[in-house]
Amino acid sequence: MSQQQLIKQKLTVSQILRTYGKQFTQIIERYSDGRNGRCAIGVIMSYHGWNGKDDSQASGKLLSALIALRYAGIDKNLLIDLNDSGFTFDEIADYLERNNENRIWAN
């Protein structure tokens, strides 16, 4: 599924982590390694169009990701803690689904 197809759908945060996260290597303690590594929030930023480099787009894409998390009722610090403590993207998605912290949001 292409990024354009994903963006046209209304996806939950867990669906973004499960589908879009597959194209990245999971990292901790930063949004991106400047190549193909992303943390959970970095995946959401990339879903919103960020290329993973610290450029002029990064702050706008971070804001988009944080707004999406807030709309979905997800605490960004929880997402960071789960990611950095070793949960995979799928495990984070499972946690969000189990705890109902996963409402659908539109772009």
Secondary structure per residue as TSV (DSSP state, phi and psi in degrees):
chain	resnum	aa	ss	phi	psi
A	1	M	-	360.0	130.4
A	2	S	-	-79.1	162.8
A	3	Q	H	-58.4	-40.5
A	4	Q	H	-62.5	-40.0
A	5	Q	H	-65.5	-40.7
A	6	L	H	-63.9	-43.4
A	7	I	H	-64.2	-33.0
A	8	K	H	-71.3	-21.3
A	9	Q	S	-86.6	159.1
A	10	K	-	-93.0	110.4
A	11	L	-	-112.0	148.0
A	12	T	-	-82.3	165.2
A	13	V	H	-59.5	-40.8
A	14	S	H	-64.7	-36.8
A	15	Q	H	-65.6	-37.9
A	16	I	H	-63.0	-45.4
A	17	L	H	-62.3	-41.2
A	18	R	H	-70.1	-43.3
A	19	T	H	-90.4	-56.0
A	20	Y	G	-73.3	-29.6
A	21	G	G	-64.9	-22.1
A	22	K	G	-62.6	-23.5
A	23	Q	G	-87.8	3.0
A	24	F	S	-121.1	155.2
A	25	T	E	-88.6	131.3
A	26	Q	E	-77.0	133.9
A	27	I	-	-127.0	171.1
A	28	I	S	-123.9	160.8
A	29	E	S	68.3	5.0
A	30	R	S	-159.9	158.3
A	31	Y	S	-67.8	-37.0
A	32	S	B	-152.7	154.4
A	33	D	-	-97.4	9.1
A	34	G	S	83.8	-4.2
A	35	R	S	-125.3	-111.6
A	36	N	S	-109.5	8.6
A	37	G	E	-93.8	137.4
A	38	R	E	-142.9	149.5
A	39	C	-	-88.8	179.4
A	40	A	H	-58.6	-44.9
A	41	I	H	-68.0	-36.2
A	42	G	H	-60.9	-35.9
A	43	V	H	-63.3	-43.7
A	44	I	H	-66.0	-39.6
A	45	M	H	-61.3	-42.9
A	46	S	H	-67.4	-35.6
A	47	Y	H	-57.8	-33.8
A	48	H	T	-84.8	5.9
A	49	G	T	108.9	3.4
A	50	W	-	-74.2	138.9
A	51	N	-	-89.0	0.9
A	52	G	S	90.2	1.7
A	53	K	S	-107.3	151.0
A	54	D	S	-76.7	81.2
A	55	D	S	-120.7	-169.3
A	56	S	T	-66.0	-17.8
A	57	Q	T	-81.4	-21.0
A	58	A	H	-56.9	-45.4
A	59	S	H	-67.7	-37.8
A	60	G	H	-66.7	-38.6
A	61	K	H	-72.4	-34.7
A	62	L	H	-62.9	-43.9
A	63	L	H	-60.8	-44.0
A	64	S	H	-58.8	-43.6
A	65	A	H	-64.7	-43.2
A	66	L	H	-67.2	-37.7
A	67	I	H	-63.9	-43.3
A	68	A	H	-61.2	-42.6
A	69	L	H	-63.9	-44.3
A	70	R	H	-61.6	-44.9
A	71	Y	H	-60.6	-36.5
A	72	A	H	-81.1	-4.6
A	73	G	T	76.4	27.2
A	74	I	-	-108.3	128.2
A	75	D	-	-75.2	121.4
A	76	K	H	-60.2	-33.6
A	77	N	H	-67.2	-33.9
A	78	L	H	-63.4	-45.4
A	79	L	H	-60.7	-43.2
A	80	I	H	-63.3	-46.0
A	81	D	H	-62.6	-43.4
A	82	L	H	-62.0	-46.4
A	83	N	H	-60.9	-50.5
A	84	D	H	-75.9	-13.7
A	85	S	T	-92.7	3.4
A	86	G	T	107.2	2.6
A	87	F	-	-67.4	136.5
A	88	T	-	-74.7	168.2
A	89	F	H	-57.1	-42.3
A	90	D	H	-64.5	-40.5
A	91	E	H	-66.3	-37.7
A	92	I	H	-63.3	-44.5
A	93	A	H	-60.2	-43.0
A	94	D	H	-59.8	-45.2
A	95	Y	H	-59.8	-46.4
A	96	L	H	-61.3	-41.2
A	97	E	H	-67.7	-41.8
A	98	R	H	-62.9	-32.8
A	99	N	T	-100.8	13.3
A	100	N	T	55.9	26.5
A	101	E	-	-99.2	61.3
A	102	N	-	-159.7	44.3
A	103	R	-	-69.1	152.8
A	104	I	-	-73.3	141.2
A	105	W	-	-133.0	149.6
A	106	A	-	-97.1	158.0
A	107	N	-	-79.9	360.0
